[in-house]
Amino acid sequence: MDIAVWKKYKNAKKRFKDFADDLSSSLPDLKNILQCFVNSRSGVENSSYTVDTPVVYNNALDDITKDDEIKIILAADNPGRREQAAENRRYLTGPSGKIAAKFFINNPSLGIDFKKNVIILNKTPVHTPRTSELRDLCRAEDSRRNLKNALDSSQVFMASLLFEFHMIFSCPVWITGYSEMRKGGIFQTYTEKLKELYADNRDLTEKLFFYRHFSMNQFTIDLKQQSLAGETVKQSLNRIGRARRKIILERI
């Protein structure tokens, strides 16, 4: 990165860190609420754990140096069990992250080092045991009355942060997981803000691609099913990601 890009990157990630800290401070009950979600699953084997970080800043952003080349910005859903753990606080460090890393290792033609060439963001930094439980946070109970607004504001911020990073690096953006990026979906607010931000920037919009989750190998299975004979992996990814972009951004 040149000096100007490096400075913009550092400023953007600092704003992210400050936002995560401020959001966490504004929701003092969130940790206990999330712990109740976890405890309610205690009958499921290996499901119980301690909630360490209800709002997770991605510490992996601090591992990136000015000598690293950013080739992809990848946006997943929200931090899960391993991502929020005190010893991690990094996005895509669980099973989905392992599958993602393996995908790039198995496809060297893409020229992507998952640790050095990829910035990983989420649609919200708010942790839940399951992404679907973000909806439960928005129930109109007295202790959770302000959580809907907080979750919406976090999605607006994360969409804006993604766009800011995209402006800085001008590389492809992969948004994985789109089933809730619809009207009435958990990530409707994120999608609306994304659509607004990209509306007047055709060049960056052409570098915006949508795919299935890496979890449960959905990404790889879908790529295999959708690929056409004679296509390279990169050609298949571009075609699939563009087609999904048209559907997702037009349905909001």
N, C-alpha and C positions, 0 to 999 in steps of 0.2 A: 504494500500500500504506500502511496506517496503521503507526504506530511499532511496535506489537506484532508485526504480521505481518512487517515488514521485519527485525526483530531475530531472529525465529524462522528466517526464510529465511537470514540471514547465518550463524547458528549451525549450521544444517543443512549448508550448503555447506562450511563450515569442517571439519565432521566428515568430509565426503566427501574433501576435500583431504588431511586428515591420514590417512585410511584408505588412500588411493591411495599416498601417500608411504611409509607403513609397509609396505604390501603389496609395493611395489617393492623396498624395502630388505631384506625378508625373502626375496626371490627373486633373489639376485645372479646366478644362471646363466640367468635367463629371457631376457635380451636376446640372449645368444649362441645359445640354443636357437631363438628366433624368427628370428634371422638365418640359421640353417641352413635353416629352412623356406623363407625367401625365396630363398636361394641355390639350393635344389633346384629352383626354378622358373625358373632363369636362362635356360633354353632357350625360354621363352615370351616373345614380344615385349612389351616395356615392363613386365615383371613384376618385375624386379630393383630393389631399393631398399634404403636403409640404415634399419635399425630404430633409431629415436631414443628412443621412449617405450613400453616394454613394458606399463606400467600407466598408463592415461590418465585424468587428471582433466579434466573438461570446462571449459576456460577461458571458454567462452561464458557460464557462470553468473556470472562476474565482470563481464560487460558489462551485466547486468540492473540497472536502477536502481529506487529506491523509487517513481519516477513511472510505471514500467511496470505494465501490468495483465496478469497471467498468466491466460490463458484456456484453455490446454491444457497438460497434461504428457504428453510423448510418450516412450515407451521403445522403443528399437531393440535390436539384438543386442549387438555389441561393436565396438570401434574398429578400423577398417580402415587401409589404407595411408595415406591422406591425413589421417585423424583423428589418427594417432600422430605425424605429422611435426612436427618441432620448431617450424616456422613456423605450425602450426595448433593442435594439441592441443585440438580442438573436435569435438564429435560431429556427424555428418551434414553433413560439409563436402565429401564426394565426390559422385559422380553421384547417389546416392540422395537426398542433401540438396538438390541442385539440382532434382530431380523434386518433392520435397516442397514446396520454396519455390514452384515454379511452380504446383503444385496449388492452393495458397492464393491466389496471385495470380489464377488463372483462376476462382476461386470466391469473389468478393468478398462474396457474401451471407453467408458464414461470419464475416466481420468479423475475420479473423485476420492479424496481421502476424507472419510466421514468425520474424523476428529479435527482436521485442519482446514478443510475447504467448505464446511457447512455451518451456517448459523442456524440454530434451532430456536424457534419461538413457539408459543401456544396461542390459542384463541382467547384464553384467559389464564392468568397466573394462579387462580384460586384452585386449591386442591380439593378433590373429593375421592372417596374410595372407588367409585365408578363415575364416569362422565355423566351418566343419566341422573345422578344424584345432585347435579347442579340445579336441576329443576326443583328438587325438594327444598333447596335453600331459599327458594323464592315464595314458599308458602306464607300466607298472611298471618303468621303467628306473631304475638307481641315481641318475642325475642329475635325474630327474623325480619321484622318489618322493613328495615333498611337494606336488607341483603339483595333484593331485586335491583335496586338502584346501583348498589355497589358492583354487582355482577355486570350490569349493563355498561357502567363506566369503565370497567376493566376491559370489556370487549372493544369499546371505542378506542381505548388507549392502545391495546395490542394491535388492532388493525392499523392505527396511525403509526405505531412503531414499525410494523412490517413495511409499510409504505415508505417510511423514512429510511430504513435500511435498504430498501429497493432503490430509492433515489441515490443513495450513497454508492452502492456497488453495481447497479444496473445489470445484475445477473438473473438467471431464471429463479422464479419463486415456485416452490412446490407446496400446495396446501393439501394435506392428507386428511381424509375424513370429511365427508360433505353431507352425510345423511341428515344432520341437524342444522345445516345451512339453508334453511327454508323458512317460509312464513310460519310462525308458530313453533319453530324449532329452537333448541337451546341457544344456537348461535345465530339467530336472526339478526340481532343487533350488530354483531361482528360483520355479517355479510352486507348489511345495509351500509355500514360505514366504509367497507372495502369498495363497494360499488360506487359510492360517492367520491372516494379518493381517486379512483382510477378512471372516472368518467371522462376527464379531459386530458388523459395521458395515454394516447394510443400505443406509443412505443413501449412503455412499461407493461401495458395490458397484454401485449403480444408475448411477454415473457412470464405470464401468470398461468400456471398449470394446476389442475385439480386431479387428485388420485384417491384411491381407496386407502384405508389405514394400513400401516405396516403390521398392526396387531393381527394375530391369528393367521399371518401370512396372506392376508387379503390382497395387499399390494401386488405381491409376486404372482399370486394365482390369477388375479384380474389381468395383469400384464400378459401373462401367457395365453389367456383365453382371448384377449382382444388383439393380439399381434397378428400381422398379416405375413404371408409367405414372402420372403425376399427383403423384408424390412430389417434394418439394424435395430438394436435395442433403443438407441437414441431416437430414431425415426418413429418407432412405436410409441415411445413415451410422449413425444411432441404431439403426435396425432391424437392420442387418447386424452392428454391433458388439455389440449385446445377444445376438443369436443365437449368435455365436461365443463370447461369454463363458460362456454356459451350457454349451456343449460342452467348452470347454477346462478350466474349473474343476471340472467334474464327472468328467472322465476320469482325474484324478490320484487 
